[in-house]
Amino acid sequence: MAAPSRTVPHPGRALVLLLVLILAMLLGILGGKMFSPSHWQHQFKVGLGLDLSSGTQVTLQAQTLNGKAPSSAEMNAAVGVIESRVNGTGNSGAQVKPQGPNLLVVTVPGKGSQQTIQLVSSTALLMFRQVLLFQPYGAASTPTPAASASPSASASPSASATPTSSAKVSPSASTTSSAKTSAKIVPAASASPSASSSATSTASPSASASASPSASPSASASPSASTSPTSSCTNKSPTLGTGTFGNPCLVGKDVLNLFNNPKLTCAPGNTNKWKTTAGYTDTTPYNNPNVQVVACGNNGSQWGKYVLDVAKVRGTWVTAATAGLSTSSNQWQVNLTLNGQGASAFSALTSHLYSTYYTAAQANDQNSFILDQVAIALDGNVVTSPEIQGAIPGGNAQITGSFTQAEATQLQNELKYGSVPLDLKPLFVTSVSAQVGKNQLDAGLVAAAIGLILVVVYSFFYYRGLGLVSVSSLAIAALITYLAVVLLSLYQNFTLELAGIAGLIVAIGITADSFVVYFERLRDEVREGKQLRPAVEAGWKRARRTILVSDTVSFLAALLLYYFAIGEVKGFAYTLGLTTIIDIVVVFGFTKPMVTLLAGTKFFGNGHPMSGLDPARLGAKTPWRSSVRRNQVRRRPDPVTRSTVTRNTGTRNTETRNTGGS
């Protein structure tokens, strides 16, 4: 009779895959610092939450200015604005998390409570301001006479014949930077800017959206005053940094001095640090529509420093903003609609800019090109500064440019948020000192250590040699959990809170429960009289389903708890779900393969009393034969007994004969 087929275990493969996983996590943590061992200690850091470090947590209730509940888009925009504020102060560990339909939880490490409340609860306003000066990032900031900032007449930007193409202007070869923008704003019902703009564009020898600097020796010649409405100052002679464009004569003295401060730079992505340098300690300066301000931002193609005029149009006058594809150019654009007051103000602003600067801008004057832009500033930062290509009456406009879908959607949300700014009211404020945070962290670590020690003692006391497998499984699970938390801290800004440590402590029990289930199934098979190697596989088949069902239930509980809970309970649910997944990886990738390997050793295979698999101690029903061959001993046969019958008496006599000889 043929032996039944069985699956051959390959424990080495599982262990190799587990090792590959650990190495991949290590490489993800080290990243670019892999070949710089001196920096490794900075990579292996776990982000600590407020209750384990120090700082302030503020719960804000958001509502519109008319008292209505905000939409999800407005909440998402508010999250972005507040994150920009708190992270811009240098607190990389700051977090803003929405909870429910109208609550925001802001956590700022290291900040005083009053300073945090003032930072996050002020309303972000949207303003439409004319651009008066612009200096691209990287241009020299050393003040020079304003006349020298005029660009070369040979720097010829090409005009745009359609609203969706871009016009970029470059200076001459003698200048170090150029002013350019990819965004334009045109009337929504117009396919082209105007007749005059069309005439200008047809005069251009090229339809390209970019301009090239001239390399001719005469490239440094400045345009004449007659073609530039910004080339002369009648009552003062301000100075500008090299590569700065616009009209300093329109800027107040104090604002111009602030703009020329060499310490005030606008690096890409800098949305709040510049405010500290500028002295904008709160939102009052840039939220005041009646004053000129300095700002930083991106005009669509480059980051730079701005001086913006008073706000002629308010964000509260915007009634609608939608992103969509242009039917004529198949390019993404944002459609903007203003109410009656906004339409009147926007019409006056665009008419003035178009009639004053547009023609000169198309005739090679970069100063006019900058002055023909309207900056849309949210919370003091320029989100875009489109070029005005025509007067826009009626309150309907299109902002076009080289937008991707994501960029158009982001601009739409920023315009929507500015149109209905949210009122953020602090509900709860929690402040934790550094000493309290340290005490709570120490208490959490001590609790985890006590739980781990108890599990280790129990494992060796009850399972003896198998306790080595259980303790090793806990060590591997702890290592993977630590690497996972470090990775999440690096790439997802995860912070471990006290509730999260509670989840990690519970995970010790989950991992212990998994190997207890397996070991008990294995010992049941040994009690049935099976050899150890078949018992390992049979016990695993019985335990595997139980472990998977148990971990699935734990993970679903953690998932539901995370979805419905608020506050610190989410941290507990997150770590519980994470460690449940890790438990499955460890049991399948380490615990079972290690038991399979140990079954082939003499210590476990012969059922040593200290192995935890001794058949006699487990009460096996039949003598257990190990997988290791034993020496057989021959026994002497029993004596043969014969019966005889006596003839005379008829009684039976018994005669014993020894068949062994003599």
MARLO-695906 format. One line per 10 residues: their letters; for each residue x, y, z of C-alpha. Coordinates in Angstrom, 2 decimals. Each point is the difference from the previous one (the first is absolute). Example, Ala and Ser with C-alpha at 12.3 -4.5 7.8 and 13.67 -1.06 7.14 Angstrom:
<sites>
as> 12.30/-4.50/7.80  1.37/3.44/-0.66
</sites>
This chain:
<sites>
maapsrtvph> 0.00/0.00/0.00  1.44/3.37/-1.05  0.70/2.57/2.69  -2.35/3.00/0.00  1.34/3.13/-1.62  0.82/2.94/2.25  1.22/3.52/-0.38  3.72/0.39/0.61  0.70/3.02/2.25  2.66/2.54/-1.03
pgralvlllv> 0.78/1.96/3.18  3.12/1.55/-1.51  -2.00/1.88/-2.63  -2.27/1.64/2.55  2.96/1.06/2.13  1.77/1.49/-3.03  -3.12/1.98/-0.96  -0.26/1.32/3.54  3.65/1.06/-0.11  -0.57/1.76/-3.33
lilamllgil> -2.95/1.90/1.52  2.11/1.19/2.94  2.85/1.08/-2.30  -2.45/1.88/-2.24  -1.35/1.88/3.03  3.53/0.87/1.08  0.83/1.32/-3.47  -3.19/2.06/0.01  1.00/1.59/3.30  3.61/0.74/-0.96
ggkmfspshw> -0.87/1.29/-3.47  2.62/2.44/-1.23  1.90/-0.27/3.30  0.92/-3.63/-0.65  3.66/0.79/-0.61  0.20/2.55/2.82  0.10/-2.02/3.24  0.48/3.13/2.07  -3.55/1.08/-0.91  -1.73/-3.32/0.64
qhqfkvglgl> -1.03/0.88/3.54  -2.06/2.90/-1.35  -1.97/-2.35/-2.26  -1.08/-2.47/2.69  -2.25/2.36/1.89  -3.57/-0.63/1.03  -2.32/2.98/-0.19  -1.54/0.63/3.42  -3.44/1.44/0.47  -0.93/2.89/2.19
dlssgtqvtl> -0.68/-2.09/3.11  3.47/-1.58/-0.19  1.97/3.17/-0.76  -1.24/3.54/0.57  -2.12/2.55/-1.78  -3.57/1.12/-0.53  -3.05/-1.65/-1.52  -2.91/2.17/-1.13  -3.38/-1.30/-1.14  -1.61/2.52/-2.36
qaqtlngkap> -3.60/0.21/-1.11  -0.33/1.30/-3.54  -2.97/1.85/-1.42  -0.58/2.50/-2.76  -0.29/3.69/0.81  -3.78/-0.26/-0.23  -0.07/-2.85/2.53  -0.57/-2.91/-2.41  1.83/-3.32/-0.01  3.00/-0.08/-2.38
ssaemnaavg> 0.23/-2.32/-2.98  2.63/-2.72/-0.28  1.91/2.05/-2.59  0.11/2.98/2.36  1.20/-2.23/2.85  2.77/-1.45/-2.19  1.08/3.50/-0.99  0.00/1.06/3.66  2.22/-2.97/0.87  2.49/1.06/-2.67
viesrvngtg> 0.09/3.61/1.21  0.49/-0.92/3.67  2.66/-2.60/-0.84  1.83/2.66/-1.96  -0.14/2.34/2.98  1.17/-2.36/2.71  2.62/-1.82/-2.07  1.34/3.31/-1.21  1.05/0.85/3.56  2.53/-2.85/-0.09
nsgaqvkpqg> -2.15/-2.58/1.81  0.33/-2.94/-2.34  -1.94/-2.18/2.43  -3.11/2.19/-0.12  -3.14/-1.76/-1.16  -3.45/1.07/-1.10  -2.63/-2.75/-0.05  -3.68/0.43/-0.91  -2.46/-1.75/2.29  -3.60/-0.20/-1.00
pnllvvtvpg> -1.64/2.54/-2.30  1.14/3.19/1.74  2.82/-0.71/2.48  3.74/0.43/-0.45  2.57/-1.28/2.50  3.27/1.91/-0.17  3.05/-1.34/1.82  3.05/2.27/0.25  3.02/-1.31/1.95  1.92/2.46/2.12
kgsqqtiqlv> -2.28/2.99/-0.42  -1.70/1.91/2.78  -3.78/-0.39/0.06  -0.81/3.67/-0.59  2.44/0.25/-2.88  -1.44/-3.13/-1.58  -3.60/1.20/0.33  0.85/3.30/-1.66  1.90/-1.80/-2.75  -2.70/-2.45/-1.02
sstallmfrq> -3.30/1.71/0.76  0.38/3.14/-2.14  -2.03/0.05/-3.20  1.81/-0.27/-3.33  -1.22/2.60/-2.51  0.22/0.08/-3.79  1.07/3.25/-1.66  0.37/1.12/-3.64  2.89/2.49/-0.14  1.95/1.58/-2.84
vllfqpygaa> 3.66/-1.05/-0.19  2.25/3.05/0.43  3.42/-1.71/0.30  1.27/-3.51/-0.60  3.42/-1.53/0.59  0.51/-3.64/-1.06  1.66/-2.27/2.54  3.76/-0.05/-0.50  0.24/3.53/-1.38  2.44/2.38/1.68
stptpaasas> -1.46/2.05/2.84  2.62/2.75/0.05  -1.81/3.31/-0.54  0.87/1.77/-3.21  -1.46/3.11/-1.65  -3.48/-0.69/-1.26  0.87/1.08/-3.54  2.47/-2.88/-0.37  -2.75/-2.50/0.65  -1.58/0.75/-3.34
psasaspsas> 0.33/-2.95/-2.34  1.47/0.02/-3.42  -2.02/1.00/-2.94  1.21/-3.08/-1.78  -1.61/-2.34/2.51  -3.01/-0.81/-2.06  -2.79/-1.96/1.59  -2.36/-1.54/-2.48  -3.60/0.95/0.25  -2.81/-2.46/0.49
atptssakvs> -2.76/-0.25/-2.53  -2.24/-2.12/2.23  -0.84/0.18/3.67  1.43/-3.44/0.76  3.50/0.48/-1.35  2.67/1.50/2.20  2.12/3.08/-0.42  3.46/-0.02/1.54  2.36/2.91/-0.09  3.73/-0.26/0.39
psasttssak> 2.52/2.76/0.62  3.08/0.64/-1.98  3.18/-1.93/0.33  1.31/2.60/2.39  -2.63/-0.68/2.65  0.01/-2.91/2.41  -3.70/-0.91/0.12  -3.24/0.41/-1.85  -3.61/0.68/0.84  -2.43/-2.49/-1.42
tsakivpaas> -3.34/-1.55/0.77  -1.98/-2.81/-1.56  -3.41/1.17/1.26  -2.40/2.42/-1.68  -3.45/1.27/0.83  -2.50/0.84/-2.73  -3.74/0.61/-0.25  -1.89/-3.29/0.17  -1.98/0.70/-3.15  2.98/1.13/-2.06
aspsasssat> 2.10/-2.27/-2.16  2.70/2.61/-0.39  1.07/2.90/2.18  -1.09/2.86/-2.25  0.52/1.44/-3.40  2.95/2.02/1.12  1.67/-3.01/1.53  -0.54/-1.95/-3.17  1.64/2.75/-1.98  2.93/-0.10/2.32
staspsasas> 0.35/-3.71/-0.29  -0.13/0.01/-3.79  2.83/2.45/-0.02  2.13/-2.46/1.85  2.18/-2.11/-2.26  -0.50/-3.07/2.19  -2.97/-1.70/1.62  2.15/-1.64/2.63  -0.97/0.41/3.65  3.55/0.66/1.11
aspsaspsas> 2.61/2.57/-0.83  3.72/-0.30/-0.52  2.60/2.46/1.23  1.98/1.83/-2.56  3.72/-0.62/-0.29  0.76/3.10/-2.03  2.38/2.62/1.45  -2.78/2.57/0.03  -2.21/-2.20/2.18  0.50/2.21/3.03
aspsastspt> -1.83/2.95/-1.48  -3.01/0.99/2.06  -3.39/0.70/-1.51  -0.92/3.60/-0.40  -2.16/1.78/2.49  -2.67/0.52/-2.61  -0.71/-3.72/-0.24  0.03/-0.70/3.71  -2.42/1.68/2.37  2.22/-1.04/2.91
ssctnksptl> 3.39/1.24/-1.11  0.20/3.29/1.89  -0.45/1.18/3.58  -0.90/3.65/0.40  0.14/0.54/3.75  2.54/-2.54/1.28  2.74/-2.34/-1.11  -0.49/-3.37/1.70  2.42/-2.87/-0.35  -0.65/-3.62/-0.91
gtgtfgnpcl> 1.90/-3.28/0.05  1.47/-1.26/-3.23  -2.52/-2.11/-1.92  -3.02/1.71/1.59  -2.85/1.07/-2.25  -2.90/2.39/0.46  -0.35/3.64/1.02  1.56/1.04/3.34  -1.61/3.42/-0.32  -3.35/-1.61/0.85
vgkdvlnlfn> 1.32/-1.54/3.22  0.04/1.62/3.41  3.42/0.67/1.56  -0.37/-2.40/2.94  -1.28/-2.83/-2.17  2.79/0.58/-2.53  2.65/-0.14/2.73  -1.51/-3.26/1.26  0.00/-1.41/-3.53  3.68/0.90/-0.45
npkltcapgn> 1.00/-1.76/3.23  2.57/-2.61/-1.18  -1.05/-2.35/2.80  -3.52/-0.17/-1.40  0.15/-2.79/-2.57  -2.76/-2.07/-1.56  1.37/-3.46/-0.64  -2.30/-2.51/-1.71  -2.47/-1.37/2.52  0.64/2.79/2.53
tnkwkttagy> -3.51/1.02/1.02  0.51/1.13/3.61  3.64/0.42/1.02  0.20/3.19/-2.05  -2.78/1.48/2.13  2.19/-0.14/3.07  2.80/1.78/-1.86  -2.46/2.62/-1.24  -1.29/0.59/3.53  -3.46/-1.36/-0.76
tdttpynnpn> -0.45/-1.64/3.40  -3.76/-0.27/-0.51  -2.42/0.17/-2.90  -0.90/3.67/0.47  2.40/1.53/-2.57  -0.76/-2.21/-3.00  -3.69/-0.37/0.85  -0.43/3.79/-0.07  -1.35/0.81/-3.48  0.87/3.70/0.30
vqvvacgnng> 3.80/-0.27/0.20  2.78/-1.08/-2.31  1.76/-3.21/1.05  3.01/-2.14/-0.76  -0.77/-3.58/-0.97  1.57/-3.23/-1.23  -1.42/-2.50/-2.41  -0.04/-1.69/-3.37  -1.24/1.76/-3.09  -0.46/-3.25/-1.88
sqwgkyvldv> 3.53/-0.44/-1.30  2.38/1.34/2.68  0.14/0.89/3.67  0.81/3.50/1.06  -0.51/3.01/2.23  -2.83/2.48/-0.58  -1.24/3.42/0.95  -3.78/0.05/-0.32  -2.28/3.02/-0.17  -3.10/0.51/2.12
akvrgtwvta> -2.71/-2.59/-0.61  -2.47/1.28/-2.57  -1.97/-3.29/0.00  -0.84/-2.13/3.05  -0.25/-3.77/0.10  -3.42/0.24/1.64  -1.33/1.38/-3.28  0.75/-3.26/-1.81  -3.21/-2.00/-0.49  1.33/-2.99/-1.93
ataglstssn> 3.25/-1.59/-1.15  0.13/-3.18/-2.09  2.85/-1.84/-1.68  -0.59/-1.53/-3.42  1.37/-0.66/-3.45  -0.13/2.77/-2.59  -2.19/-0.93/-2.96  2.31/1.83/-2.40  3.49/-0.95/1.17  -0.65/-3.17/2.06
qwqvnltlng> 2.05/1.58/2.80  -0.99/0.20/3.65  -1.35/3.35/1.16  -1.87/1.49/2.96  -3.28/1.86/-0.57  -0.55/2.86/2.43  -3.28/1.75/0.80  -0.39/3.17/2.11  -3.06/1.62/1.53  -1.19/3.46/-1.00
qgasafsalt> 2.39/1.92/2.24  2.90/-2.21/-1.02  -0.84/0.25/-3.70  0.04/3.79/0.15  3.30/0.15/1.89  1.63/-2.65/-2.18  -1.12/1.73/-3.17  1.55/3.28/1.15  3.26/-1.73/1.01  0.43/-2.01/-3.20
shlystyyta> -0.95/2.94/-2.21  2.63/2.18/1.66  2.76/-2.61/-0.23  -0.80/-0.96/-3.57  -0.20/3.55/-1.31  3.11/1.11/1.91  2.46/-2.88/-0.27  -1.06/-2.69/-2.47  1.22/1.67/-3.20  3.39/0.88/1.49
aqandqnsfi> 0.31/-3.52/1.42  -0.46/-1.44/-3.47  2.59/2.47/-1.29  2.90/-1.48/1.96  -0.40/1.86/3.32  0.32/-2.46/2.87  -0.88/2.60/2.61  -3.38/0.48/-1.65  -0.32/-3.75/-0.36  0.23/-0.32/3.81
ldqvaialdg> -2.33/2.92/0.64  -2.61/-1.58/-2.28  -0.44/-2.88/2.46  -2.54/-0.48/2.79  1.25/-2.10/2.89  -2.51/-2.26/1.72  1.29/-0.24/3.58  -1.35/-2.38/2.64  1.16/0.43/3.58  2.71/2.39/-1.21
nvvtspeiqg> 1.46/-2.41/-2.61  -0.34/0.44/-3.75  -1.66/-3.09/-1.45  0.06/1.33/-3.57  0.51/3.32/-1.79  -1.67/-0.15/-3.42  0.65/2.55/-2.73  -2.93/2.25/-0.93  -0.71/-0.33/-3.73  -3.12/2.10/-0.19
aipggnaqit> -2.59/1.90/1.98  -2.33/-2.45/1.75  -3.47/1.41/0.58  -2.93/-2.09/1.21  1.82/-1.87/2.77  0.73/-3.17/-2.02  3.64/-0.86/-0.73  2.22/-2.91/-0.94  3.43/-0.62/1.51  2.02/-1.94/-2.54
gsftqaeatq> 3.54/-1.29/-0.16  2.03/-3.18/-0.13  -2.06/-1.55/2.78  -0.13/-3.67/0.79  -3.27/-1.37/1.32  1.39/-0.02/3.54  1.22/3.61/-0.25  -3.32/1.21/-1.40  -1.91/-1.82/2.73  2.26/1.45/2.69
lqnelkygsv> -0.51/3.53/-1.32  -3.75/-0.63/-0.11  -0.01/-1.06/3.66  2.10/3.00/1.02  -2.41/2.35/-1.74  -2.97/-1.76/1.58  1.53/0.19/3.46  0.77/3.68/-0.45  -3.55/0.65/-1.12  -1.38/-1.49/3.21
pldlkplfvt> 2.74/0.36/2.65  -0.57/-2.14/3.07  -0.32/1.26/3.52  2.11/-2.26/2.24  -0.98/-0.01/3.66  2.17/-1.81/2.58  -2.05/-2.54/1.98  2.66/-1.86/2.01  3.60/0.85/0.74  2.41/-2.53/1.51
svsaqvgknq> 3.55/0.89/0.99  2.60/-2.58/1.03  3.35/0.89/1.53  3.18/-1.82/-0.95  0.28/-1.61/3.45  -3.53/-1.36/-0.04  0.55/-1.41/-3.49  3.21/-1.72/1.09  -1.69/-1.53/3.05  -2.83/-1.38/-2.11
ldaglvaaai> 2.45/-1.42/-2.54  2.02/-1.69/2.75  -3.18/-1.44/1.52  -1.08/-1.41/-3.35  3.39/-1.60/-0.62  0.05/-1.53/3.48  -3.46/-1.47/-0.54  1.11/-1.51/-3.31  3.13/-1.46/1.61  -2.01/-1.59/2.83
glilvvvysf> -2.43/-1.58/-2.43  2.83/-1.35/-2.13  1.84/-1.48/2.99  -3.14/-1.77/1.23  -0.57/-1.56/-3.42  3.64/-1.17/-0.17  -0.15/-1.57/3.49  -3.26/-1.78/-0.82  1.39/-1.28/-3.31  3.08/-1.61/1.57
fyyrglglvs> -1.92/-1.35/2.98  -2.77/-1.65/-1.99  1.57/-0.74/-3.38  3.63/-0.47/1.09  2.12/-0.36/-3.16  -2.79/1.32/-2.21  0.24/3.20/2.01  3.06/0.84/-2.12  -2.24/0.13/-3.06  -2.62/2.15/1.72
vsslaiaali> 2.55/2.48/1.37  1.75/0.20/-3.38  -3.38/0.62/-1.65  -0.67/2.87/2.40  3.44/1.46/-0.73  -0.55/-0.16/-3.77  -3.47/1.54/0.39  1.45/2.81/2.14  2.72/0.68/-2.59  -2.44/0.18/-2.93
tylavvllsl> -2.39/2.17/2.03  2.80/2.42/0.87  1.13/0.24/-3.63  -3.60/0.52/-1.13  -0.55/2.83/2.50  3.27/1.66/-1.06  -0.99/-0.23/-3.68  -3.42/1.48/0.74  1.63/2.80/1.99  2.35/0.80/-2.90
yqnftlelag> -2.44/-0.14/-2.90  -3.48/0.46/1.51  0.74/2.31/2.98  -1.31/-2.70/2.34  0.28/0.82/3.69  -0.20/-2.61/2.75  -2.32/0.99/2.82  -0.66/-1.58/3.39  -3.06/-1.74/-1.41  2.22/-1.37/-2.77
iaglivaigi> 2.35/-1.50/2.57  -3.05/-1.69/1.55  -0.68/-1.53/-3.41  3.57/-1.27/-0.16  -0.37/-1.60/3.45  -3.18/-1.76/-1.12  1.95/-1.21/-3.06  2.28/-2.01/2.33  -3.05/-2.01/1.02  -1.13/-0.42/-3.62
tadsfvvyfe> 3.38/-1.41/-1.03  0.14/-2.24/3.08  -3.51/-1.25/-0.74  1.05/-1.07/-3.50  2.88/-2.20/1.08  -2.02/-1.38/2.92  -2.67/-1.18/-2.46  2.64/-1.64/-2.19  1.93/-1.63/2.84  -3.17/-1.46/1.52
rlrdevregk> -1.07/-1.48/-3.34  3.50/-1.45/-0.40  -0.11/-1.58/3.44  -3.45/-1.44/-0.73  1.47/-1.80/-2.99  2.85/-1.32/2.16  -2.56/-1.30/2.52  -1.60/-1.94/-2.83  3.26/-1.90/-0.43  1.28/1.66/-3.18
qlrpaveagw> 3.68/0.49/-0.66  1.18/3.59/0.37  0.47/0.96/-3.65  -3.48/-1.14/-1.11  -1.39/1.54/3.18  1.56/3.37/-0.89  -1.80/0.09/-3.35  -3.28/-1.41/1.28  -0.03/2.39/2.93  0.72/2.95/-2.32
krarrtilvs> -2.94/-0.88/-2.25  -2.30/0.02/3.02  1.47/3.18/1.51  0.35/2.05/-3.18  -3.70/0.59/-0.51  -0.54/0.87/3.66  2.83/2.54/-0.07  -1.29/1.62/-3.21  -3.55/0.26/1.33  1.20/1.46/3.30
dtvsflaall> 2.23/2.59/-1.67  -2.72/0.90/-2.51  -2.43/0.72/2.82  2.62/2.14/1.78  0.79/1.93/-3.18  -3.68/0.66/-0.79  -0.53/1.21/3.56  2.97/2.35/-0.34  -1.25/1.23/-3.38  -3.50/0.79/1.28
lyyfaigevk> 1.40/1.60/3.13  2.28/2.22/-2.09  -2.86/1.02/-2.30  -2.55/0.88/2.66  2.22/1.20/2.85  1.48/3.46/0.50  3.01/1.32/1.83  2.57/-2.27/1.60  -2.09/-3.13/-0.54  0.95/0.18/-3.67
gfaytlgltt> 3.66/-0.42/0.98  -0.84/-3.15/1.95  -1.98/-1.43/-2.91  2.76/0.86/-2.49  2.77/-1.79/1.89  -2.30/-2.93/0.78  -0.76/-0.51/-3.69  3.65/0.43/-0.97  1.27/-2.56/2.51  -2.74/-2.46/-0.96
iidivvvfgf> 1.31/-0.04/-3.56  3.56/-0.36/1.31  -1.12/-2.97/2.13  -1.16/-1.87/-3.11  3.32/0.73/-1.71  2.00/-1.27/2.98  -2.04/-3.17/0.59  0.09/-1.03/-3.66  3.51/1.24/-0.72  1.83/-0.94/3.20
tkpmvtllag> -1.86/-1.99/2.66  -1.15/-2.92/-2.14  3.22/-0.27/-2.08  2.10/-0.02/3.19  -2.08/-2.80/1.55  0.42/-1.99/-3.22  3.78/0.40/0.16  0.18/-0.87/3.71  -2.03/-3.19/-0.57  2.99/-1.42/-1.84
tkffgnghpm> 2.41/0.50/2.91  0.85/-2.75/2.49  -1.11/2.07/3.01  -3.56/0.50/-1.26  -0.21/-3.03/-2.27  0.70/-2.46/2.85  -2.53/1.72/2.25  2.45/1.20/2.64  -1.78/0.77/3.29  1.13/3.65/-0.24
sgldparlga> -1.14/0.40/-3.62  -3.64/0.50/0.93  -0.96/-2.93/-2.25  0.71/-2.96/2.28  -2.70/-2.67/-0.77  0.03/-1.36/3.55  -0.53/3.44/1.51  -2.74/0.77/-2.50  -1.79/-3.30/0.73  0.23/-1.57/-3.45
ktpwrssvrr> -2.47/-2.88/-0.55  2.57/-2.28/-1.67  3.78/-0.11/0.28  1.28/2.85/-2.18  2.58/-0.96/-2.55  2.21/2.87/-0.89  1.27/0.72/-3.47  3.49/-0.97/1.20  0.81/-3.76/-0.33  0.59/-1.92/3.24
nqvrrrpdpv> 1.96/-3.31/0.71  -2.31/-3.06/0.39  0.54/-2.62/2.84  -1.03/-3.68/-0.53  -1.91/-1.66/2.90  0.31/-3.71/1.02  -3.11/-2.09/-0.84  -2.35/-1.17/2.78  0.07/-3.73/1.12  -2.25/-2.43/-1.91
trstvtrntg> -2.71/-1.71/2.11  -1.32/-3.53/-0.92  -2.98/-1.86/1.49  -0.17/-3.87/0.51  -2.81/-2.36/1.10  0.53/-2.92/2.46  -1.59/-3.20/-1.18  -0.92/-1.43/3.40  -1.54/3.05/1.61  -0.96/1.98/-3.04
trntetrntg> 1.40/3.09/1.59  1.93/2.68/-1.91  3.65/0.60/0.92  2.07/2.94/-1.19  3.56/-0.44/-1.19  2.25/2.87/-0.61  2.81/-0.31/-2.45  2.71/2.52/-0.37  0.64/0.44/-3.65  3.00/2.12/0.63
gs> 2.23/-3.08/0.68  1.47/-1.61/3.14
</sites>
